[in-house]
Amino acid sequence: MDFSIGQIASLLHGEIVGDETVKVNNLSKIEEGKPGCLTFLANEKYTHFVYSTEASAILVRRDFTPEHEIKATLVKVDDPYSCIALLLNMIDQIRSKKSGIEENCHVAASADVSGAAYIGAFAYIGEKVVIGENSSIYPQVYLGDNVKVGKNCIIYPGVKIYRDCVIGNNVIIHAGAVIGADGFGFAPQNGSYMKIAQIGNVVIEDNVEIGANTTVDRATMGSTRVKQGTKLDNLIQVAHNVEVGSNTVIAAQAGIAGSSKIGDNCMIGGQVGIAGHISIGNKVNIGAQSGVPNHVAENSNILGYPAIPVKDFARQVVLLKRLPDLNETVKCLQKEIEKISAKLNEQEGKK
């Protein structure tokens, strides 16, 4: 589908420098631009590609002033990166939009499915499930009894959402994710372990995205909760009764143990491990591969195992690099001390 630069500029509230009748039908990186493509400049180190790209049009910041002649049409906007993200989302929605109920899927008679929803083949929709308007349930998805899915959600193939879980509006859950499996609850008893029934649920609030093969366990009682706007990467474990605050981002392979509370607007790196029953304050940054065994105050920036303030960790790294030299220094000092001790002992013997 072709769009004129005039149409795109109007959508993005941009200012055109060049030919507004130019047509584009694809997006590209600036270094890979071809005729008919719209590209963008968001990082100054790629500025030289503005003069060599073959793309038909380029999104640039409003204060951009070219130093050489540019063949492409420019569209000046407040934030090229945000604008390209908006366009990518629009293209993705156009490409992936489906509707209706495909054959070979099971929809319980008591389910309430919006007429504007899509359900793919071999999906299972349990008793009293609710699926909101414009939500897409892809093939081989399992929605257990009493699950509620809001409006404009995308549940990708192979997702399993156990009974009683609640999914808000505008939620995206990627392939293979499991929402509402039993929490890891067992009571030691006579040398073995007795399972503790997990009778709570999971609540995923609005505008959350959950990556492929991530698991969010149901609460023992009450709810495991992921609050609005939070983004979870692939392969994350969120244990029972955990609460993840609003607009927090967590990278792949992180693990959060049971009953821990994570604040709003946190950034948690990959492979971070967070112990159970602790609280992480708002606006906390945790570096990759950190281990967090204790409560963390808001606005903290921590790293390491156990995680400590980043500046302290940096000092430790510097000292670790110097350990071989320090070890040699200690050996030399020990030898000097031994020599001094021997002389002192010799002088004492002469007395």
URRA-V498530 format. One record per residue. N is the residue number from 1. RES is the residue in three letters. SS is DSSP state (~ for helix, > for strand, _ for the rest). PHI is phi in radians with two decimals (none if undefined). Layout:
<<N,RES,SS,PHI> <N,RES,SS,PHI>>
This chain:
<<1,MET,_,none> <2,ASP,_,-1.59> <3,PHE,>,-2.27> <4,SER,>,-1.43> <5,ILE,~,-1.10> <6,GLY,~,-1.07> <7,GLN,~,-1.12> <8,ILE,~,-1.16> <9,ALA,~,-1.07> <10,SER,~,-1.12> <11,LEU,~,-1.10> <12,LEU,~,-1.66> <13,HIS,_,0.98> <14,GLY,_,-1.75> <15,GLU,>,-1.92> <16,ILE,>,-1.56> <17,VAL,>,-2.12> <18,GLY,_,2.27> <19,ASP,_,-1.55> <20,GLU,_,-1.33> <21,THR,_,-1.56> <22,VAL,_,-1.00> <23,LYS,>,-1.79> <24,VAL,>,-2.29> <25,ASN,_,-2.38> <26,ASN,>,-2.78> <27,LEU,>,-1.99> <28,SER,_,-2.67> <29,LYS,_,-1.18> <30,ILE,~,-1.15> <31,GLU,~,-1.35> <32,GLU,~,-2.01> <33,GLY,_,-1.08> <34,LYS,_,-2.23> <35,PRO,_,-0.96> <36,GLY,_,1.60> <37,CYS,>,-1.75> <38,LEU,>,-1.85> <39,THR,>,-2.21> <40,PHE,>,-2.62> <41,LEU,_,-2.13> <42,ALA,_,-2.01> <43,ASN,_,-2.13> <44,GLU,~,-1.04> <45,LYS,~,-1.20> <46,TYR,~,-1.73> <47,THR,~,-1.02> <48,HIS,~,-1.09> <49,PHE,~,-1.27> <50,VAL,~,-1.00> <51,TYR,~,-1.54> <52,SER,_,-2.05> <53,THR,_,-1.08> <54,GLU,_,-1.63> <55,ALA,_,-1.04> <56,SER,_,-1.36> <57,ALA,>,-2.60> <58,ILE,>,-2.35> <59,LEU,>,-1.46> <60,VAL,>,-2.34> <61,ARG,>,-1.21> <62,ARG,_,-1.11> <63,ASP,_,-1.60> <64,PHE,_,-1.23> <65,THR,_,-2.19> <66,PRO,_,-1.19> <67,GLU,_,-1.67> <68,HIS,_,-2.36> <69,GLU,_,-1.18> <70,ILE,_,-2.13> <71,LYS,_,-1.35> <72,ALA,_,-1.33> <73,THR,>,-1.37> <74,LEU,>,-1.76> <75,VAL,>,-2.12> <76,LYS,>,-1.54> <77,VAL,>,-2.34> <78,ASP,_,-1.18> <79,ASP,_,-2.53> <80,PRO,~,-1.01> <81,TYR,~,-1.17> <82,SER,~,-1.13> <83,CYS,~,-1.16> <84,ILE,~,-1.19> <85,ALA,~,-1.10> <86,LEU,~,-1.05> <87,LEU,~,-1.15> <88,LEU,~,-1.06> <89,ASN,~,-1.12> <90,MET,~,-1.13> <91,ILE,~,-1.12> <92,ASP,~,-1.08> <93,GLN,~,-1.16> <94,ILE,~,-1.14> <95,ARG,~,-1.23> <96,SER,~,-1.66> <97,LYS,_,-1.16> <98,LYS,_,-2.32> <99,SER,_,-2.61> <100,GLY,>,1.56> <101,ILE,>,-1.97> <102,GLU,_,-1.34> <103,GLU,_,-1.23> <104,ASN,_,1.13> <105,CYS,_,-2.05> <106,HIS,>,-1.89> <107,VAL,>,-2.17> <108,ALA,_,-1.05> <109,ALA,_,-1.06> <110,SER,_,-1.51> <111,ALA,_,-1.26> <112,ASP,>,-1.98> <113,VAL,>,-1.93> <114,SER,_,-1.03> <115,GLY,_,-1.15> <116,ALA,_,-1.69> <117,ALA,_,-1.59> <118,TYR,>,-2.11> <119,ILE,>,-2.25> <120,GLY,_,-1.44> <121,ALA,_,-1.03> <122,PHE,_,1.17> <123,ALA,_,-1.35> <124,TYR,>,-2.10> <125,ILE,>,-2.03> <126,GLY,_,-1.38> <127,GLU,_,-1.13> <128,LYS,_,1.03> <129,VAL,_,-1.23> <130,VAL,>,-2.08> <131,ILE,>,-2.18> <132,GLY,_,-1.39> <133,GLU,_,-1.08> <134,ASN,_,1.15> <135,SER,_,-1.52> <136,SER,>,-2.04> <137,ILE,>,-1.94> <138,TYR,_,-1.37> <139,PRO,_,-0.97> <140,GLN,_,1.18> <141,VAL,_,-1.44> <142,TYR,>,-2.01> <143,LEU,>,-2.04> <144,GLY,_,-1.23> <145,ASP,_,-0.98> <146,ASN,_,1.20> <147,VAL,_,-1.23> <148,LYS,>,-2.10> <149,VAL,>,-2.08> <150,GLY,_,-1.34> <151,LYS,_,-1.49> <152,ASN,_,1.02> <153,CYS,_,-1.61> <154,ILE,>,-2.18> <155,ILE,>,-1.95> <156,TYR,_,-1.36> <157,PRO,_,-0.97> <158,GLY,_,1.41> <159,VAL,_,-1.25> <160,LYS,>,-2.09> <161,ILE,>,-2.09> <162,TYR,_,-1.28> <163,ARG,_,-0.89> <164,ASP,_,1.23> <165,CYS,_,-1.35> <166,VAL,>,-2.14> <167,ILE,>,-2.01> <168,GLY,_,-1.32> <169,ASN,_,-1.55> <170,ASN,_,1.05> <171,VAL,_,-1.68> <172,ILE,>,-2.08> <173,ILE,>,-2.18> <174,HIS,_,-1.50> <175,ALA,_,-0.93> <176,GLY,_,1.45> <177,ALA,_,-1.17> <178,VAL,>,-2.18> <179,ILE,>,-1.97> <180,GLY,_,1.69> <181,ALA,_,-1.14> <182,ASP,_,-1.04> <183,GLY,_,-1.15> <184,PHE,_,-1.46> <185,GLY,_,-2.12> <186,PHE,>,-2.48> <187,ALA,>,-1.88> <188,PRO,>,-1.04> <189,GLN,>,-2.70> <190,ASN,_,0.92> <191,GLY,_,1.44> <192,SER,>,-2.30> <193,TYR,>,-2.22> <194,MET,>,-1.70> <195,LYS,>,-1.17> <196,ILE,_,-1.74> <197,ALA,_,-1.03> <198,GLN,_,-1.83> <199,ILE,_,-1.81> <200,GLY,_,-1.47> <201,ASN,>,-2.56> <202,VAL,>,-2.12> <203,VAL,>,-2.08> <204,ILE,>,-1.86> <205,GLU,_,-1.41> <206,ASP,_,-1.10> <207,ASN,_,1.12> <208,VAL,_,-1.60> <209,GLU,>,-2.16> <210,ILE,>,-2.14> <211,GLY,_,-1.33> <212,ALA,_,-1.08> <213,ASN,_,1.08> <214,THR,_,-1.44> <215,THR,>,-2.16> <216,VAL,>,-2.17> <217,ASP,_,-1.41> <218,ARG,_,-1.25> <219,ALA,_,-1.32> <220,THR,_,-1.07> <221,MET,_,-2.44> <222,GLY,_,1.41> <223,SER,>,-2.37> <224,THR,>,-1.40> <225,ARG,>,-2.33> <226,VAL,>,-2.00> <227,LYS,_,-1.46> <228,GLN,_,-1.02> <229,GLY,_,1.41> <230,THR,_,-1.36> <231,LYS,>,-2.16> <232,LEU,>,-1.91> <233,ASP,_,-1.32> <234,ASN,_,-1.23> <235,LEU,_,1.03> <236,ILE,_,-1.88> <237,GLN,>,-1.92> <238,VAL,>,-1.96> <239,ALA,_,-1.45> <240,HIS,_,-1.13> <241,ASN,_,1.11> <242,VAL,_,-1.30> <243,GLU,>,-2.20> <244,VAL,>,-1.88> <245,GLY,_,-1.22> <246,SER,_,-1.29> <247,ASN,_,0.96> <248,THR,_,-1.69> <249,VAL,>,-2.10> <250,ILE,>,-2.27> <251,ALA,_,-1.47> <252,ALA,_,-1.01> <253,GLN,_,1.21> <254,ALA,_,-1.30> <255,GLY,>,-2.33> <256,ILE,>,-2.09> <257,ALA,_,-1.34> <258,GLY,_,-1.00> <259,SER,_,1.18> <260,SER,_,-1.42> <261,LYS,>,-2.10> <262,ILE,>,-1.97> <263,GLY,_,-1.34> <264,ASP,_,-1.45> <265,ASN,_,1.01> <266,CYS,_,-1.58> <267,MET,>,-2.20> <268,ILE,>,-2.10> <269,GLY,_,-1.31> <270,GLY,_,-1.15> <271,GLN,_,1.10> <272,VAL,_,-1.29> <273,GLY,>,-1.98> <274,ILE,>,-2.03> <275,ALA,_,-1.18> <276,GLY,_,-1.38> <277,HIS,_,1.09> <278,ILE,_,-2.12> <279,SER,>,-2.06> <280,ILE,>,-1.91> <281,GLY,_,-1.21> <282,ASN,_,-1.23> <283,LYS,_,0.99> <284,VAL,_,-1.71> <285,ASN,>,-1.89> <286,ILE,>,-2.12> <287,GLY,_,-1.21> <288,ALA,_,-0.98> <289,GLN,_,1.16> <290,SER,_,-1.36> <291,GLY,>,-1.97> <292,VAL,>,-2.03> <293,PRO,_,-1.66> <294,ASN,_,-2.31> <295,HIS,_,-1.00> <296,VAL,>,-2.21> <297,ALA,_,-1.25> <298,GLU,_,-1.08> <299,ASN,_,1.15> <300,SER,_,-1.40> <301,ASN,>,-2.29> <302,ILE,>,-2.14> <303,LEU,>,-2.81> <304,GLY,_,1.82> <305,TYR,>,-2.36> <306,PRO,_,-1.17> <307,ALA,_,-1.13> <308,ILE,>,-2.35> <309,PRO,>,-0.93> <310,VAL,~,-0.99> <311,LYS,~,-1.10> <312,ASP,~,-1.15> <313,PHE,~,-1.12> <314,ALA,~,-1.09> <315,ARG,~,-1.10> <316,GLN,~,-1.07> <317,VAL,~,-1.09> <318,VAL,~,-1.07> <319,LEU,~,-1.15> <320,LEU,~,-1.07> <321,LYS,~,-1.12> <322,ARG,~,-1.58> <323,LEU,~,-0.98> <324,PRO,~,-1.02> <325,ASP,~,-1.15> <326,LEU,~,-1.11> <327,ASN,~,-1.10> <328,GLU,~,-1.13> <329,THR,~,-1.06> <330,VAL,~,-1.09> <331,LYS,~,-1.07> <332,CYS,~,-1.11> <333,LEU,~,-1.12> <334,GLN,~,-1.10> <335,LYS,~,-1.13> <336,GLU,~,-1.13> <337,ILE,~,-1.10> <338,GLU,~,-1.09> <339,LYS,~,-1.14> <340,ILE,~,-1.10> <341,SER,~,-1.11> <342,ALA,~,-1.14> <343,LYS,~,-1.15> <344,LEU,~,-1.08> <345,ASN,~,-1.12> <346,GLU,~,-1.14> <347,GLN,~,-1.14> <348,GLU,~,-1.14> <349,GLY,~,-1.19> <350,LYS,~,-1.26> <351,LYS,_,-1.25>>
